[in-house]
Amino acid sequence: MRHSHRSGRSGSGDATAIALVRHGQAENNVDGMIGGHTDCALTDEGMRQAEAAAKRLADEFQPTAIVSSDLRRAHQTAEVIGRVTGTDIALDARLRERTLGQMDGLSFDRAAELFPEHWAQLQTRDTNARPPGGESLDQVFDRVSSGIDAIPAQHPGGRVVVVSHGLAIFHAFAHICGLGSPAQGLKVFFIVANASISRFTYHPQEYHPGPYPAPGGYWILDQVNDRSHLHGLTE
């Protein structure tokens, strides 16, 4: 691992900017398969998307650190961003996608055939759904939230690119916005696009003099699912 030519500021009172990036298009995205914790690789299109995201981050965000899910499709995306921006990468398994256990790596049709009841639960967004060997929504939320909370603590005043996955990013959004676990039946749901960029800023409590006190610090949502850098790429 090379050393970054940038370093985050160390002052504990500094805000920490986070650019949350979904990995580029992966094999499971085009093959109609459940990714989960399987190590799917990026497609050629996914690599182009990662390059486009990396160039934009280098121009507009200038990261001081990169933290990525350790799954292959996310790590590959992070490696492209690291190469373009000259920034080191740390891997964090807490940023992984939700695993559906025995369904991971199966086609949608095969999963429906082998696990009809569990598949039906997933299709109706049953908040109690937990396929054999898989994670519950609460487990995913707790895991991802822990990974997100660690970033401002480890990189105070930094500009951190976080590379993760579609469902995991939704859980991160629910946590950052104070909505709680999706297991509660939230009235919002979305999946950000491959190689999209969503930006948030964490401000420590001592720098929040406004009328809305938030013990332990507060978040500002800057943008969600920005994919303007992907315009013109070959589909």
ZIBEL-V152814 format. One record per residue. N is the residue number from 1. SS is DSSP state (alpha for helix, beta for strand, coil for the rest). PHI is phi as a letter, one per 20 degrees, with the letter a starting at -180 (999 if undefined). Layout:
# ZIBEL-V152814
<<N;SS;PHI> <N;SS;PHI>>
This chain:
# ZIBEL-V152814
<<1;coil;999> <2;coil;e> <3;coil;e> <4;coil;f> <5;coil;e> <6;coil;d> <7;coil;c> <8;coil;f> <9;coil;f> <10;coil;e> <11;coil;f> <12;coil;f> <13;coil;e> <14;coil;f> <15;coil;f> <16;beta;d> <17;beta;e> <18;beta;c> <19;beta;d> <20;beta;e> <21;beta;d> <22;beta;e> <23;coil;g> <24;coil;f> <25;coil;g> <26;beta;d> <27;alpha;g> <28;alpha;f> <29;alpha;f> <30;alpha;e> <31;alpha;e> <32;coil;m> <33;beta;d> <34;coil;e> <35;coil;f> <36;coil;l> <37;coil;e> <38;coil;f> <39;coil;e> <40;coil;f> <41;coil;e> <42;beta;f> <43;coil;e> <44;alpha;g> <45;alpha;f> <46;alpha;f> <47;alpha;f> <48;alpha;f> <49;alpha;f> <50;alpha;f> <51;alpha;f> <52;alpha;f> <53;alpha;f> <54;alpha;f> <55;alpha;f> <56;alpha;f> <57;alpha;f> <58;alpha;f> <59;alpha;f> <60;alpha;d> <61;coil;d> <62;coil;l> <63;coil;f> <64;coil;d> <65;beta;b> <66;beta;c> <67;beta;c> <68;beta;c> <69;coil;g> <70;coil;e> <71;coil;f> <72;alpha;g> <73;alpha;f> <74;alpha;f> <75;alpha;f> <76;alpha;g> <77;alpha;f> <78;alpha;f> <79;alpha;f> <80;alpha;f> <81;alpha;f> <82;alpha;f> <83;alpha;f> <84;alpha;f> <85;alpha;e> <86;coil;m> <87;coil;c> <88;coil;f> <89;beta;d> <90;beta;d> <91;beta;e> <92;coil;b> <93;alpha;f> <94;alpha;f> <95;alpha;e> <96;coil;f> <97;coil;f> <98;coil;f> <99;coil;e> <100;coil;d> <101;alpha;m> <102;alpha;f> <103;alpha;e> <104;coil;g> <105;coil;n> <106;coil;e> <107;beta;f> <108;alpha;g> <109;alpha;f> <110;alpha;f> <111;alpha;f> <112;alpha;f> <113;alpha;f> <114;alpha;e> <115;coil;c> <116;alpha;g> <117;alpha;f> <118;alpha;f> <119;alpha;f> <120;alpha;f> <121;alpha;f> <122;alpha;f> <123;alpha;f> <124;coil;e> <125;coil;l> <126;coil;f> <127;coil;f> <128;coil;e> <129;coil;f> <130;coil;b> <131;coil;f> <132;coil;g> <133;coil;m> <134;coil;e> <135;coil;e> <136;coil;f> <137;alpha;f> <138;alpha;f> <139;alpha;f> <140;alpha;f> <141;alpha;f> <142;alpha;f> <143;alpha;f> <144;alpha;f> <145;alpha;g> <146;alpha;f> <147;alpha;f> <148;alpha;f> <149;alpha;f> <150;alpha;f> <151;alpha;f> <152;alpha;f> <153;alpha;f> <154;alpha;e> <155;coil;c> <156;coil;f> <157;coil;m> <158;coil;e> <159;beta;c> <160;beta;d> <161;beta;e> <162;beta;d> <163;beta;d> <164;beta;b> <165;coil;c> <166;alpha;g> <167;alpha;f> <168;alpha;f> <169;alpha;f> <170;alpha;f> <171;alpha;f> <172;alpha;f> <173;alpha;f> <174;alpha;f> <175;alpha;f> <176;alpha;g> <177;coil;e> <178;coil;m> <179;coil;e> <180;coil;n> <181;coil;f> <182;alpha;g> <183;alpha;f> <184;alpha;f> <185;coil;n> <186;coil;f> <187;coil;e> <188;coil;b> <189;coil;b> <190;coil;b> <191;coil;c> <192;coil;f> <193;coil;f> <194;coil;g> <195;coil;m> <196;coil;f> <197;beta;c> <198;beta;c> <199;beta;c> <200;beta;c> <201;beta;c> <202;beta;e> <203;beta;d> <204;coil;f> <205;alpha;g> <206;alpha;f> <207;alpha;d> <208;coil;c> <209;coil;e> <210;coil;f> <211;coil;e> <212;coil;d> <213;coil;f> <214;coil;c> <215;coil;g> <216;coil;n> <217;coil;o> <218;beta;b> <219;beta;d> <220;beta;d> <221;beta;e> <222;beta;e> <223;beta;a> <224;beta;c> <225;beta;l> <226;beta;f> <227;coil;c> <228;alpha;f> <229;alpha;f> <230;alpha;e> <231;coil;f> <232;coil;n> <233;coil;f> <234;coil;f> <235;coil;e>>
